Structure formats: C-alpha cells, structure tokens
Amino acid sequence: MDLKTRDLPGTTAFFAATLGWHLTVDEEDPRRSTRITTGDGHRVGGASDLANPVYPPGTPAHIAFYLAVDDVDARTATAVANGARLVLPPFDAGDQGRVATLVDPVGAAVSLWQPYRFGGWGFPQGAPGTPHRMVLTCQRPDRAREFYRKVTGTAPVHADFASGDAPSQWEVVVAVADLETVAARALGQVAWSADRGRPALRLTSPEGLTLRVVQLRHGLGDR
C-alpha cells in the first residue's frame, strides 16, 4: 500500500490524528522514502510525493495497492490476455522488486509486485491499525473474482468482491480498537456505512484518499 499524495504534510497529519499512524522518512533507504507504521510500531505501507518528477504532471492523489506474484512478466501477460489494460509494463524498481501497473477488466487499478529484496510488510494478524483485507467494489464482482483467480493462479484469501455502482476501486480495510474515537477525530471526513453486517466508516482525507475502518474484534482478528 502506497499513499500517493501532493500534500505529504497534510496527509501525514490526517492519518496520524485519525488512525494513529506515523509517517516518517526511512533513513535506511537511499531514496529517503516515507514509511507508515502503526502506533505499535508495525510497518504497513509507504507514502509518495506526487511532486516527484517520476510521476506525470496531473497525476491525481490516490492509494496504490500492490499484489505479490511469483513472475510479474508472466502474470502481466495473463492479465492482459484476460481483459486488463496495461498502464506501466514490467520494470525493475531498483533491487527491491519488479512491478507492473494495470487496470483490471472492471476498471480498478492495481500493481503486480515480484519481490527481490523487498517482500512486503509483515505484521501480526488482528493488530490495531493494520490492514486486514481488501475490498473491490464494482458492477461485476463475479468477473473480477475470476480475473484475479486466473492472474494469480489461486483464489485471493484476504479479498472481498462487492457489488456497487461507484467507480471501481480497491480499498483497504483497517480495524481499530475504537471506531467512535476515529469518527470523532476525523472531524466530518467520514461517512457511516456497513461492512459484513457491522458498522464501518469510510474515512476520507482532505485530499480524497479513502479507506474503510471497522471495529477490531478482539481475539478473532477481522475475519
């Protein structure tokens, strides 16, 4: 997960206040990337400044999600053969991994990541403030589910495919210890909804970065 933003200080302040996330410069990274950690110190993602010239002018703020695969070139070819539109063909991200970006057949953007030195963040299941699963909302969830099964060669375990008329997009679900506290801290940047039959928030930063927030089920994770 990578928060692509044109307002890194504002994004940092918003998610620090609402979710207790810490966005700090990774001093061990030669690129001085920004990493996201929870209040308990678990690393859960990164953030990128869209002012960097590597991004095309006018790129909107968004959250990029990366799906780990064994062979990014082969999986990308399978994705295109099954109706995906290629945005960025496979390339090496330094010595960290190989990546490609595409738009799937239902219109949701996603990146495929083949790890080299970096295999993703690891954190305990059920830890507050960590991603628990993903949800793809689209008009044709069955088609989306079958597409990702073909591309990855397996059924995604921590992914839901939901029906909806809004623009197709992946969203991460984050579980917190106190949902009401997050709602109060968001100062109106939330909308109440439901997730698997329980109350949930759609938390939206002032720049428009959106994710889902649910109440942590102690002892049960978020399953």
C-alpha positions in Angstrom: 0.0 0.0 0.0 1.4 3.4 -1.0 -0.3 6.7 -0.4 0.3 8.9 -3.5 -0.2 12.5 -2.4 0.5 16.1 -3.3 0.3 17.2 0.3 2.6 14.9 2.3 2.5 17.0 5.5 -1.3 17.2 5.4 -1.7 13.5 4.7 0.7 12.7 7.5 -1.2 14.9 10.0 -4.6 13.5 9.0 -3.8 9.8 9.3 -1.7 10.4 12.4 -4.7 12.1 14.1 -7.3 9.6 13.0 -5.6 6.2 12.9 -2.5 6.9 15.0 -0.3 6.1 12.0 3.2 7.5 11.9 4.6 8.7 8.5 8.3 9.1 8.8 11.3 9.3 6.4 13.1 5.9 6.2 16.7 6.9 6.9 17.9 3.5 5.8 16.5 4.0 2.3 18.9 5.8 -0.1 15.7 7.2 -1.7 14.6 8.5 1.7 11.1 7.1 1.1 8.3 7.7 3.6 7.1 4.7 5.6 3.9 4.2 7.5 3.9 2.5 10.9 1.1 1.9 13.4 1.2 3.1 17.0 2.5 -0.3 18.0 5.4 0.1 15.5 4.2 -2.3 12.8 5.2 -1.1 9.3 2.1 -1.2 7.0 3.0 0.8 3.9 4.5 3.9 2.4 3.8 7.3 1.1 5.0 9.1 -2.1 5.0 12.8 -3.0 3.4 13.3 -6.4 5.6 16.4 -6.8 8.4 14.0 -7.7 9.2 14.3 -11.4 8.9 10.5 -11.8 5.1 11.0 -11.8 3.4 12.5 -14.8 2.0 16.0 -14.3 -1.6 16.0 -13.2 -1.5 12.5 -11.6 -4.3 12.6 -9.0 -3.9 11.7 -5.4 -4.7 8.0 -4.9 -3.8 4.9 -2.9 -1.8 2.4 -4.8 -2.1 -1.3 -3.9 0.5 -4.0 -4.8 -0.3 -7.7 -5.2 2.6 -10.0 -4.8 3.2 -12.5 -7.6 5.9 -15.1 -8.5 6.6 -13.8 -12.0 5.4 -10.3 -12.8 6.1 -10.6 -16.6 4.1 -13.8 -16.9 1.3 -12.7 -14.6 1.0 -9.4 -16.5 0.7 -11.2 -19.8 -2.1 -13.3 -18.3 -3.8 -10.2 -17.0 -3.8 -8.6 -20.4 -5.0 -11.8 -22.1 -7.9 -11.7 -19.7 -9.0 -8.2 -20.4 -6.7 -5.9 -18.4 -5.3 -2.7 -19.8 -1.6 -2.2 -19.3 -0.6 1.1 -17.8 3.1 0.5 -17.0 4.8 -2.6 -18.4 7.0 -4.6 -16.0 10.2 -2.8 -14.8 12.7 -3.2 -12.0 12.2 -0.9 -9.0 15.9 -0.9 -8.2 16.9 -4.0 -6.3 13.6 -4.1 -4.3 11.4 -5.8 -6.9 9.8 -5.8 -10.3 6.5 -4.1 -10.8 3.8 -3.5 -13.4 0.6 -1.4 -13.2 -2.6 -2.2 -15.0 -6.4 -1.5 -14.9 -8.4 -4.7 -14.5 -11.4 -5.6 -16.6 -13.9 -4.0 -14.2 -11.9 -0.7 -14.2 -9.9 -0.9 -10.9 -6.2 0.0 -10.9 -3.7 -2.5 -9.3 0.0 -3.2 -9.4 1.7 -6.5 -9.5 4.9 -6.9 -7.5 7.6 -9.6 -7.8 9.8 -9.3 -4.7 13.5 -9.2 -5.0 14.9 -7.7 -1.7 11.5 -6.4 -0.5 8.7 -8.8 0.0 6.3 -6.5 1.8 5.5 -5.6 5.3 4.8 -8.2 8.0 2.6 -7.6 11.0 0.5 -9.7 13.4 -3.0 -10.5 12.3 -5.5 -8.5 14.2 -3.1 -5.8 15.3 -4.9 -2.4 15.7 -4.4 0.0 12.8 -3.1 -2.6 10.3 -4.7 -3.6 7.0 -6.9 -6.7 7.4 -8.2 -7.4 3.9 -9.1 -5.7 0.7 -12.4 -4.9 -0.9 -13.0 -4.4 -4.6 -16.4 -2.7 -5.3 -17.6 -2.9 -8.9 -20.6 -3.6 -11.1 -19.4 -7.1 -11.9 -17.8 -8.7 -8.8 -18.0 -12.2 -10.2 -16.0 -11.3 -13.2 -13.4 -9.5 -11.0 -13.1 -12.5 -8.7 -12.5 -14.8 -11.7 -10.0 -12.4 -13.2 -7.8 -12.3 -10.1 -8.0 -16.1 -9.7 -6.7 -16.5 -13.3 -4.0 -13.9 -12.9 -2.7 -15.2 -9.6 -3.4 -18.9 -10.0 -5.3 -19.0 -6.7 -8.4 -17.6 -5.0 -7.5 -14.4 -3.1 -7.9 -15.2 0.6 -8.0 -11.7 2.1 -10.1 -10.1 -0.6 -13.8 -9.4 -1.0 -15.6 -8.6 -4.2 -18.7 -6.4 -3.7 -21.4 -5.0 -6.0 -21.7 -1.3 -6.3 -22.3 1.5 -8.9 -19.5 3.8 -7.8 -16.2 3.9 -9.8 -14.5 0.6 -9.4 -11.6 0.6 -7.0 -9.7 -1.4 -4.4 -10.0 -0.3 -0.8 -8.1 -1.5 2.2 -10.0 -2.4 5.4 -8.3 -1.2 8.6 -9.5 -2.4 12.0 -9.2 -0.1 15.1 -9.7 -0.5 18.8 -12.3 2.2 19.0 -14.4 3.1 15.9 -16.2 6.0 17.6 -12.9 7.7 18.5 -11.7 7.6 14.9 -15.0 9.1 13.8 -14.7 11.9 16.3 -11.1 12.6 15.3 -11.9 12.7 11.6 -13.9 16.0 12.0 -16.5 15.2 9.4 -14.2 13.4 7.0 -16.2 10.2 7.4 -19.4 8.5 6.2 -21.0 5.7 8.2 -21.7 2.5 6.3 -21.7 -1.2 7.0 -19.1 -3.9 6.4 -20.1 -7.6 6.7 -23.1 -6.6 8.7 -21.4 -4.4 11.2 -20.9 -0.6 11.5 -18.0 0.8 9.4 -16.5 4.1 8.4 -15.4 5.3 5.0 -12.5 7.6 6.1 -11.5 10.2 3.5 -8.5 12.5 3.8 -8.9 16.2 2.8 -7.1 15.3 -0.4 -9.5 12.4 -1.2 -7.6 9.3 -0.1 -10.2 6.8 1.1 -10.2 3.6 3.1 -12.6 1.6 5.2 -12.4 1.4 9.0 -14.0 -1.3 11.2 -14.1 -2.2 14.9 -11.5 -4.7 15.9 -12.9 -8.0 17.0 -10.7 -8.9 19.9 -9.4 -12.4 19.8 -10.9 -13.0 16.3 -9.0 -10.7 14.1 -11.1 -9.3 11.4 -12.4 -12.5 9.8 
